Amino acid sequence: MLNQFAGLTSPKIKSLKLLYSLVRKLGPIRINTLTEITGYKHVTCTRLLDELVQEGLIYDSGIGESSGGRKPLMYIIKPDAYYLIGVEITNLYTTVLLLDLNLDILDVKKLRMDSQCTGEYTLNFVSRCVDELLSKHKIQKEKLLGIGIGVLDPIDKETGVIINPHLFPAGGWDSLNIVDYLQQNNNTHVFIDNGTNLAALAEYRKNYWKETDNLVFVSSDMGIRCGTILQGRLVRNKMEMDEALGHMVVDIHGRRCSCGSYGCLQAYSSLPAIRNEVVRRIKRGHASYLQDRVNDIEDIDFHHILNALEQEDPLCLEVVKDAAYYFGIGLSNLIFLLSPDIVVCGGTLVPKPLFYEVVSETAQNRLMHYPNSHVQIIKSTAAYNIVAQGAGCMVLDYFTEEILP
Ligand SMILES: [Zn+2]
């Protein structure tokens, strides 16, 4: 029945969709709470919920506390009513997840991207995984709601093509319509979005949906990106602005950025910026544990630096501390603008020493003048599969969360 929820539907299906969405968000939940939120009469609400139970979409969790009389029914969604495939395609790996409706990962397949991984080769791998995963877990094809894809490079949403796919180790991506190709080969719904948006979506739906409507996900890796949830919805735009945070100016007389401008956050807090600053300081004579690790200082890469951070190399710690300070300034600007309740920090540097702590403290210090601001800055739950989980979530959301006039 979930697949009847999409598009223009009858008033009754609309009511079923609303109730299912509320149970998904707030479950375990009692009928009384649902009647309060929806305004439906108790008898109507009971009848509709019964129908969802009959359809195998929700059930009574059995955890209701009795206050003397009968135990109240506490509804939750049935996670195995349908299944989702979530995919992340990057220039390093392609990851395919089989997910249940709670977005819990039932199985994972990975492809290491090398010179044979052309566009078609990679998408054929995805299709093969879909068949294998469904058959291994004895899931009928009708139980698959669809396939969601997350990619890091900008996508042309109209044509389903990756714009400027220059970092892939093999070709064949330039005019490949990923959505059409997978739709034809798998005969199911296929959706695509950028990875940062999907990480924001997965963090939000899995961990913070009950608490807030406004959340921002930020990450610093090769680029500095952000994905925004406003009023419970992912903010999308045609401009592909997920990297815009990286080009927010934090010092107008500052360092030259790769975009040609001066003082962008990208020039201070991204991995390439941190790497360049470490090399510059060693050349100037600062001592570092890395000097003995490489023949030529120019050979230092991110992996060396991430490793040196674990060893608490004073120079790398100092550079990362500065990078985090600038990131905290950029983040506080973003918080002033969007007023999120929660900021989730992701990316390679967050689990390493110092970075997250300095970012969080710097941003909170700048917000102190606004005592009504109670933003929480939280570390990402870190799962490496968060983008692919978000890709699966986008499929489920298409059926249950879309608001139509
Ligand atoms: Zn820039």
Residues whose N, C-alpha, C, O or C-beta is under 5 A from the ligand:
A	BS01	ZN	G246 H247 C257 S258 C259 S261 C264 Q266
